[in-house]
Amino acid sequence: MLSHLSGSLSAGIKEVSSMGYSLNITQADAVLEKLRKDYRVFAPRRFPKQGRYSDTDIVRYAEVERFSDIVWDVKSDYPAKEVLTPIQQTIFYFTEDESRASKVAAKPILLLARPCDINAQKIQARIYAGNGGYDDFYYTRMRELVTFALMECGGGDDTCFCVSMGTNRMITPLPCASHRRALSWVWRMKALPLILTECPRKTIRLPLWRKMN
């Protein structure tokens, strides 16, 4: 599930083929279990009966333990930036004599997100890192722990506007995963080759991009 897309992506992108790994659900769970030894893995996850209205669910970015925890077909109700800048977090501790900043978890984060959410991080970084010549300490230390992985998004929602904003595609090579017909397609596994040695390799297309809103 951790891989790299290589090659140049630009406005004139053409669909090309690339070697990747094809995993069934059992294999995907095994990969995720091994990844979780080194990473906290975050992705869109459904929380039943916790929605805004009675008897509705909510989808938000949260830590996942199994491949089935990941929501692929519904847009998250909250953005991925909640992982980097949580709504609630302890900033510092103080007593009568001293104060100190809170500690951040040392274990790195692998964050599976769609192209729009990853592109949005450029805007968030402009606000929190370097805006007015100041880097936000709490944002910076969290951002250094996060590795993004691209979730393929060929569908979208009736409220999406990624195509008109040009945020439906990724130019920078990233780890990438897709989910089609109950299979997880993983492109160009380099970082964790030993995990996928028993999985079949296939020539597959680069991710499907949303082409119309």
PASEBA-1860 file (N, C-alpha, C; in nm, 3 decimals):
! residues 213
1> MLSHLSGS> 0.081/-0.120/0.000/0.000/0.000/0.000/0.085/0.126/0.000 ~ 0.213/0.111/0.023/0.303/0.226/0.014/0.384/0.210/-0.111 ~ 0.376/0.306/-0.202/0.438/0.291/-0.332/0.475/0.427/-0.385 ~ 0.533/0.430/-0.505/0.566/0.559/-0.564/0.522/0.565/-0.708 ~ 0.454/0.671/-0.744/0.424/0.701/-0.883/0.541/0.778/-0.939 ~ 0.596/0.732/-1.048/0.708/0.804/-1.105/0.670/0.858/-1.241 ~ 0.747/0.956/-1.287/0.717/1.016/-1.415/0.664/1.156/-1.399 ~ 0.654/1.226/-1.509/0.610/1.365/-1.506/0.461/1.373/-1.532
9> LSAGIKEV> 0.391/1.444/-1.446/0.249/1.468/-1.463/0.229/1.616/-1.488 ~ 0.154/1.651/-1.589/0.134/1.792/-1.623/-0.007/1.809/-1.671 ~ -0.039/1.934/-1.714/-0.175/1.963/-1.760/-0.211/1.879/-1.881 ~ -0.111/1.838/-1.960/-0.137/1.758/-2.078/-0.119/1.610/-2.053 ~ -0.154/1.564/-1.935/-0.134/1.425/-1.895/-0.202/1.329/-1.991 ~ -0.133/1.219/-2.019/-0.192/1.110/-2.092/-0.191/0.988/-2.003 ~ -0.292/0.902/-2.020/-0.296/0.781/-1.940/-0.181/0.689/-1.985 ~ -0.099/0.647/-1.892/0.011/0.559/-1.924/0.005/0.438/-1.832
17> SSMGYSLN> 0.087/0.339/-1.864/0.088/0.218/-1.785/0.206/0.216/-1.691 ~ 0.193/0.143/-1.583/0.298/0.134/-1.484/0.286/0.000/-1.413 ~ 0.398/-0.052/-1.364/0.395/-0.177/-1.291/0.347/-0.153/-1.149 ~ 0.256/-0.236/-1.105/0.205/-0.224/-0.969/0.172/-0.359/-0.913 ~ 0.118/-0.361/-0.794/0.082/-0.485/-0.726/-0.070/-0.494/-0.712 ~ -0.122/-0.612/-0.733/-0.265/-0.636/-0.718/-0.286/-0.718/-0.591 ~ -0.365/-0.667/-0.498/-0.387/-0.732/-0.370/-0.534/-0.764/-0.351 ~ -0.563/-0.880/-0.295/-0.700/-0.904/-0.251/-0.715/-0.847/-0.110
25> ITQADAVL> -0.834/-0.859/-0.053/-0.860/-0.796/0.076/-0.771/-0.853/0.185 ~ -0.750/-0.984/0.184/-0.666/-1.047/0.286/-0.522/-0.997/0.276 ~ -0.470/-0.986/0.154/-0.335/-0.936/0.135/-0.325/-0.789/0.175 ~ -0.429/-0.711/0.141/-0.428/-0.570/0.177/-0.427/-0.552/0.328 ~ -0.502/-0.636/0.399/-0.502/-0.629/0.545/-0.364/-0.664/0.601 ~ -0.297/-0.761/0.540/-0.164/-0.800/0.586/-0.064/-0.687/0.565 ~ -0.074/-0.619/0.450/0.014/-0.505/0.423/-0.012/-0.393/0.524 ~ -0.140/-0.366/0.547/-0.175/-0.260/0.641/-0.125/-0.292/0.782
33> EKLRKDYR> -0.136/-0.418/0.822/-0.089/-0.457/0.954/0.061/-0.432/0.969 ~ 0.137/-0.463/0.864/0.281/-0.441/0.870/0.315/-0.293/0.865 ~ 0.239/-0.216/0.787/0.261/-0.072/0.783/0.237/-0.009/0.920 ~ 0.138/-0.061/0.992/0.103/-0.002/1.120/0.209/-0.026/1.228 ~ 0.305/-0.111/1.200/0.415/-0.128/1.294/0.507/-0.006/1.293 ~ 0.512/0.062/1.179/0.599/0.178/1.165/0.523/0.309/1.150 ~ 0.395/0.303/1.115/0.315/0.423/1.091/0.183/0.416/1.166 ~ 0.128/0.531/1.196/-0.013/0.543/1.225/-0.081/0.573/1.092
41> VFAPRRFP> -0.167/0.487/1.046/-0.226/0.500/0.913/-0.363/0.567/0.925 ~ -0.377/0.682/0.858/-0.503/0.757/0.859/-0.565/0.755/0.720 ~ -0.698/0.752/0.716/-0.772/0.753/0.590/-0.916/0.789/0.622 ~ -0.997/0.820/0.520/-1.140/0.844/0.547/-1.204/0.720/0.611 ~ -1.275/0.740/0.720/-1.335/0.629/0.794/-1.478/0.667/0.835 ~ -1.566/0.571/0.830/-1.707/0.594/0.863/-1.732/0.573/1.012 ~ -1.807/0.667/1.071/-1.848/0.655/1.210/-2.000/0.649/1.214 ~ -2.056/0.528/1.233/-2.201/0.512/1.228/-2.273/0.589/1.340
49> KQGRYSDT> -2.386/0.645/1.302/-2.476/0.713/1.396/-2.411/0.832/1.466 ~ -2.306/0.889/1.408/-2.242/1.005/1.466/-2.252/1.128/1.375 ~ -2.345/1.123/1.280/-2.361/1.232/1.186/-2.431/1.352/1.245 ~ -2.450/1.450/1.162/-2.511/1.576/1.205/-2.658/1.560/1.241 ~ -2.725/1.466/1.176/-2.867/1.446/1.201/-2.891/1.306/1.258 ~ -3.010/1.284/1.308/-3.044/1.156/1.371/-3.027/1.041/1.273 ~ -2.965/0.933/1.323/-2.947/0.809/1.246/-2.867/0.829/1.118 ~ -2.775/0.922/1.117/-2.687/0.942/1.001/-2.542/0.915/1.043
57> DIVRYAEV> -2.465/0.874/0.944/-2.323/0.847/0.968/-2.240/0.970/0.936 ~ -2.112/0.964/0.973/-2.020/1.069/0.938/-1.891/1.005/0.889 ~ -1.829/1.064/0.788/-1.702/1.016/0.734/-1.597/1.123/0.760 ~ -1.491/1.084/0.828/-1.384/1.179/0.858/-1.252/1.105/0.861 ~ -1.143/1.178/0.849/-1.011/1.116/0.851/-0.979/1.072/0.993 ~ -0.943/0.943/1.006/-0.911/0.886/1.135/-0.819/0.767/1.114 ~ -0.763/0.719/1.223/-0.673/0.605/1.214/-0.752/0.480/1.175 ~ -0.695/0.400/1.085/-0.761/0.277/1.039/-0.677/0.157/1.079
65> ERFSDIVW> -0.746/0.046/1.102/-0.680/-0.077/1.144/-0.693/-0.188/1.039 ~ -0.799/-0.181/0.958/-0.822/-0.282/0.854/-0.851/-0.211/0.723 ~ -0.829/-0.282/0.614/-0.853/-0.224/0.483/-1.000/-0.186/0.466 ~ -1.089/-0.266/0.527/-1.233/-0.239/0.516/-1.274/-0.113/0.591 ~ -1.188/-0.061/0.676/-1.218/0.064/0.747/-1.215/0.184/0.653 ~ -1.143/0.173/0.542/-1.123/0.286/0.452/-1.247/0.307/0.365 ~ -1.298/0.428/0.363/-1.414/0.461/0.280/-1.364/0.517/0.146 ~ -1.393/0.447/0.038/-1.345/0.485/-0.094/-1.450/0.558/-0.177
73> DVKSDYPA> -1.577/0.527/-0.153/-1.681/0.571/-0.246/-1.760/0.692/-0.199 ~ -1.727/0.747/-0.083/-1.798/0.863/-0.030/-1.698/0.969/0.011 ~ -1.725/1.093/-0.025/-1.637/1.203/0.014/-1.641/1.224/0.165 ~ -1.526/1.252/0.222/-1.521/1.277/0.366/-1.596/1.406/0.400 ~ -1.666/1.403/0.514/-1.739/1.522/0.559/-1.645/1.628/0.614 ~ -1.525/1.588/0.652/-1.426/1.680/0.707/-1.295/1.662/0.632 ~ -1.216/1.768/0.618/-1.094/1.760/0.537/-0.979/1.689/0.608 ~ -0.879/1.653/0.528/-0.762/1.584/0.582/-0.678/1.673/0.673
81> KEVLTPIQ> -0.698/1.803/0.665/-0.617/1.894/0.748/-0.642/1.873/0.896 ~ -0.752/1.805/0.931/-0.779/1.778/1.071/-0.672/1.690/1.133 ~ -0.602/1.611/1.051/-0.495/1.526/1.102/-0.374/1.613/1.141 ~ -0.346/1.715/1.059/-0.231/1.801/1.086/-0.261/1.909/1.188 ~ -0.383/1.959/1.186/-0.423/2.063/1.281/-0.554/2.021/1.346 ~ -0.548/1.934/1.446/-0.670/1.884/1.510/-0.755/1.997/1.567 ~ -0.885/1.976/1.569/-0.976/2.076/1.624/-0.945/2.100/1.772 ~ -0.910/1.993/1.842/-0.874/2.004/1.983/-0.738/1.940/2.005
89> QTIFYFTE> -0.648/2.012/2.068/-0.519/1.956/2.104/-0.461/2.034/2.220 ~ -0.380/1.966/2.299/-0.313/2.032/2.412/-0.193/2.108/2.358 ~ -0.188/2.237/2.384/-0.081/2.322/2.333/0.037/2.326/2.430 ~ 0.008/2.351/2.558/0.118/2.356/2.655/0.065/2.327/2.795 ~ 0.159/2.306/2.885/0.130/2.286/3.026/0.201/2.397/3.105 ~ 0.141/2.436/3.215/0.209/2.538/3.295/0.177/2.519/3.443 ~ 0.269/2.564/3.525/0.252/2.570/3.669/0.280/2.713/3.713 ~ 0.290/2.733/3.844/0.320/2.867/3.893/0.459/2.913/3.851
97> DESRASKV> 0.549/2.817/3.830/0.690/2.852/3.807/0.736/2.835/3.662 ~ 0.670/2.752/3.586/0.721/2.727/3.452/0.610/2.682/3.358 ~ 0.641/2.681/3.230/0.550/2.628/3.127/0.633/2.552/3.025 ~ 0.570/2.458/2.958/0.638/2.381/2.853/0.538/2.339/2.748 ~ 0.588/2.323/2.627/0.503/2.280/2.516/0.466/2.134/2.533 ~ 0.352/2.097/2.483/0.311/1.957/2.486/0.400/1.875/2.394 ~ 0.404/1.746/2.419/0.484/1.657/2.336/0.396/1.598/2.226 ~ 0.458/1.573/2.112/0.386/1.514/1.999/0.424/1.367/1.990
105> AAKPILLL> 0.329/1.284/1.946/0.358/1.142/1.929/0.472/1.124/1.830 ~ 0.565/1.037/1.863/0.685/1.022/1.780/0.661/0.935/1.657 ~ 0.559/0.850/1.660/0.535/0.758/1.550/0.484/0.834/1.428 ~ 0.547/0.817/1.312/0.505/0.890/1.191/0.368/0.848/1.143 ~ 0.310/0.929/1.056/0.174/0.909/1.005/0.179/0.886/0.854 ~ 0.108/0.785/0.808/0.083/0.765/0.665/-0.061/0.805/0.641 ~ -0.082/0.909/0.563/-0.215/0.967/0.543/-0.262/0.942/0.401 ~ -0.363/0.856/0.384/-0.423/0.829/0.254/-0.530/0.935/0.229
113> ARPCDINA> -0.513/1.011/0.121/-0.607/1.119/0.092/-0.625/1.134/-0.058 ~ -0.736/1.195/-0.096/-0.765/1.217/-0.237/-0.686/1.339/-0.288 ~ -0.674/1.352/-0.421/-0.593/1.462/-0.476/-0.632/1.600/-0.426 ~ -0.763/1.625/-0.410/-0.807/1.758/-0.367/-0.757/1.790/-0.227 ~ -0.762/1.691/-0.138/-0.717/1.713/-0.001/-0.567/1.732/0.006 ~ -0.493/1.659/-0.078/-0.347/1.674/-0.077/-0.308/1.809/-0.136 ~ -0.373/1.849/-0.246/-0.345/1.980/-0.304/-0.377/2.093/-0.207 ~ -0.478/2.073/-0.124/-0.517/2.176/-0.027/-0.409/2.201/0.076
121> QKIQARIY> -0.318/2.104/0.093/-0.212/2.122/0.192/-0.116/2.234/0.152 ~ -0.109/2.264/0.024/-0.024/2.376/-0.020/-0.076/2.507/0.039 ~ -0.208/2.522/0.042/-0.267/2.644/0.098/-0.248/2.646/0.249 ~ -0.270/2.532/0.313/-0.252/2.526/0.458/-0.108/2.558/0.496 ~ -0.014/2.508/0.417/0.128/2.535/0.446/0.160/2.683/0.433 ~ 0.096/2.752/0.337/0.122/2.895/0.321/0.075/2.975/0.443 ~ -0.028/2.924/0.509/-0.080/2.993/0.627/0.004/2.964/0.751 ~ 0.039/2.838/0.769/0.104/2.797/0.893/0.256/2.796/0.886
129> AGNGGYDD> 0.313/2.792/0.768/0.458/2.782/0.755/0.511/2.896/0.668 ~ 0.564/2.998/0.732/0.625/3.108/0.660/0.537/3.229/0.641 ~ 0.411/3.223/0.679/0.322/3.337/0.665/0.366/3.448/0.760 ~ 0.401/3.562/0.705/0.449/3.672/0.788/0.585/3.645/0.848 ~ 0.660/3.554/0.784/0.793/3.522/0.836/0.791/3.435/0.960 ~ 0.679/3.369/0.986/0.666/3.290/1.108/0.618/3.149/1.075 ~ 0.683/3.048/1.132/0.641/2.909/1.118/0.571/2.865/1.246 ~ 0.448/2.818/1.231/0.374/2.770/1.348/0.439/2.642/1.400
137> FYYTRMRE> 0.484/2.646/1.523/0.558/2.536/1.583/0.477/2.408/1.584 ~ 0.350/2.415/1.620/0.267/2.296/1.635/0.232/2.235/1.500 ~ 0.211/2.320/1.398/0.186/2.268/1.264/0.312/2.203/1.208 ~ 0.425/2.270/1.222/0.550/2.221/1.162/0.590/2.086/1.218 ~ 0.581/2.069/1.349/0.624/1.941/1.407/0.532/1.827/1.365 ~ 0.403/1.856/1.344/0.311/1.753/1.297/0.333/1.722/1.149 ~ 0.354/1.827/1.067/0.374/1.807/0.924/0.496/1.722/0.896 ~ 0.599/1.734/0.978/0.721/1.656/0.959/0.699/1.508/0.980
145> LVTFALME> 0.591/1.472/1.049/0.562/1.331/1.075/0.478/1.267/0.966 ~ 0.419/1.349/0.878/0.318/1.299/0.784/0.377/1.268/0.647 ~ 0.346/1.148/0.597/0.372/1.110/0.459/0.237/1.090/0.391 ~ 0.214/1.158/0.280/0.087/1.146/0.210/0.091/1.028/0.111 ~ -0.022/0.961/0.100/-0.041/0.858/-0.002/-0.168/0.893/-0.079 ~ -0.163/0.882/-0.209/-0.273/0.925/-0.294/-0.380/0.816/-0.305 ~ -0.503/0.852/-0.274/-0.618/0.764/-0.298/-0.678/0.800/-0.434 ~ -0.695/0.701/-0.518/-0.757/0.726/-0.648/-0.901/0.772/-0.629
153> CGGGDDTC> -0.941/0.872/-0.706/-1.078/0.922/-0.698/-1.131/0.942/-0.840 ~ -1.209/0.847/-0.886/-1.265/0.859/-1.019/-1.411/0.899/-1.018 ~ -1.465/0.919/-0.897/-1.607/0.950/-0.886/-1.633/1.094/-0.848 ~ -1.625/1.123/-0.720/-1.654/1.258/-0.675/-1.795/1.270/-0.620 ~ -1.837/1.392/-0.597/-1.963/1.421/-0.532/-2.029/1.537/-0.607 ~ -2.160/1.555/-0.589/-2.227/1.663/-0.660/-2.188/1.801/-0.607 ~ -2.117/1.805/-0.495/-2.068/1.933/-0.443/-1.921/1.956/-0.474 ~ -1.857/1.865/-0.546/-1.713/1.878/-0.576/-1.689/1.984/-0.684
161> FCVSMGTN> -1.575/2.050/-0.676/-1.535/2.147/-0.778/-1.386/2.136/-0.807 ~ -1.330/2.017/-0.789/-1.186/1.997/-0.803/-1.138/2.021/-0.946 ~ -1.218/1.982/-1.046/-1.174/1.996/-1.185/-1.158/2.143/-1.222 ~ -1.254/2.226/-1.185/-1.248/2.368/-1.218/-1.133/2.437/-1.144 ~ -1.091/2.385/-1.031/-0.981/2.443/-0.955/-0.846/2.380/-0.988 ~ -0.847/2.277/-1.071/-0.723/2.211/-1.108/-0.663/2.128/-0.997 ~ -0.745/2.085/-0.900/-0.693/2.006/-0.788/-0.735/1.859/-0.797 ~ -0.777/1.817/-0.916/-0.819/1.678/-0.936/-0.702/1.588/-0.974
169> RMITPLPC> -0.584/1.645/-0.990/-0.466/1.569/-1.030/-0.349/1.601/-0.938 ~ -0.253/1.509/-0.936/-0.130/1.532/-0.861/-0.013/1.533/-0.957 ~ 0.075/1.630/-0.940/0.196/1.638/-1.022/0.313/1.571/-0.952 ~ 0.326/1.592/-0.822/0.436/1.535/-0.746/0.418/1.385/-0.729 ~ 0.522/1.304/-0.759/0.509/1.160/-0.738/0.482/1.128/-0.591 ~ 0.385/1.040/-0.567/0.345/1.005/-0.431/0.317/0.856/-0.422 ~ 0.322/0.800/-0.301/0.266/0.667/-0.284/0.121/0.670/-0.330 ~ 0.074/0.560/-0.388/-0.059/0.564/-0.447/-0.132/0.432/-0.429
177> ASHRRALS> -0.262/0.439/-0.403/-0.344/0.319/-0.389/-0.478/0.340/-0.455 ~ -0.535/0.233/-0.505/-0.667/0.237/-0.568/-0.749/0.120/-0.519 ~ -0.880/0.130/-0.542/-0.970/0.024/-0.495/-1.075/0.001/-0.601 ~ -1.060/-0.107/-0.675/-1.154/-0.138/-0.781/-1.191/-0.286/-0.773 ~ -1.322/-0.313/-0.781/-1.371/-0.451/-0.780/-1.311/-0.532/-0.664 ~ -1.314/-0.473/-0.546/-1.268/-0.540/-0.423/-1.119/-0.570/-0.425 ~ -1.044/-0.503/-0.511/-0.900/-0.522/-0.514/-0.830/-0.390/-0.482 ~ -0.716/-0.400/-0.420/-0.635/-0.282/-0.396/-0.520/-0.282/-0.496
185> WVWRMKAL> -0.516/-0.181/-0.581/-0.407/-0.170/-0.677/-0.302/-0.076/-0.621 ~ -0.177/-0.120/-0.623/-0.070/-0.041/-0.564/0.039/-0.022/-0.668 ~ 0.079/0.105/-0.688/0.174/0.137/-0.794/0.317/0.148/-0.743 ~ 0.407/0.083/-0.815/0.550/0.100/-0.800/0.596/0.097/-0.655 ~ 0.579/-0.018/-0.597/0.621/-0.036/-0.459/0.772/-0.033/-0.450 ~ 0.829/0.061/-0.375/0.973/0.071/-0.358/1.012/0.072/-0.210 ~ 0.934/0.137/-0.129/0.972/0.156/0.010/0.960/0.028/0.092 ~ 0.864/-0.059/0.056/0.842/-0.180/0.134/0.832/-0.303/0.043
193> PLILTECP> 0.936/-0.331/-0.035/0.926/-0.440/-0.132/0.906/-0.577/-0.068 ~ 0.960/-0.600/0.050/0.951/-0.732/0.112/0.808/-0.766/0.149 ~ 0.726/-0.665/0.178/0.588/-0.691/0.217/0.508/-0.748/0.102 ~ 0.541/-0.709/-0.021/0.459/-0.745/-0.136/0.520/-0.852/-0.225 ~ 0.622/-0.921/-0.177/0.691/-1.017/-0.263/0.601/-1.131/-0.308 ~ 0.498/-1.165/-0.230/0.410/-1.275/-0.265/0.286/-1.228/-0.342 ~ 0.276/-1.099/-0.368/0.160/-1.046/-0.440/0.190/-1.037/-0.590 ~ 0.091/-1.066/-0.675/0.114/-1.060/-0.819/0.136/-0.918/-0.869
201> RKTIRLPL> 0.226/-0.903/-0.965/0.250/-0.772/-1.026/0.181/-0.768/-1.161 ~ 0.126/-0.654/-1.195/0.056/-0.637/-1.321/0.090/-0.501/-1.380 ~ 0.075/-0.491/-1.513/0.086/-0.360/-1.577/-0.050/-0.294/-1.570 ~ -0.056/-0.181/-1.503/-0.184/-0.114/-1.481/-0.171/0.034/-1.512 ~ -0.283/0.098/-1.527/-0.284/0.241/-1.557/-0.253/0.323/-1.432 ~ -0.202/0.441/-1.456/-0.189/0.537/-1.349/-0.329/0.570/-1.296 ~ -0.342/0.639/-1.184/-0.475/0.658/-1.122/-0.576/0.722/-1.214 ~ -0.701/0.685/-1.195/-0.810/0.753/-1.264/-0.829/0.890/-1.201
209> WRKMN> -0.835/0.993/-1.284/-0.856/1.128/-1.233/-0.999/1.171/-1.260 ~ -1.057/1.241/-1.170/-1.187/1.302/-1.191/-1.175/1.402/-1.306 ~ -1.259/1.389/-1.409/-1.246/1.473/-1.527/-1.359/1.574/-1.546 ~ -1.463/1.564/-1.465/-1.575/1.654/-1.479/-1.649/1.670/-1.347 ~ -1.687/1.794/-1.315/-1.769/1.821/-1.198/-1.908/1.866/-1.242
END
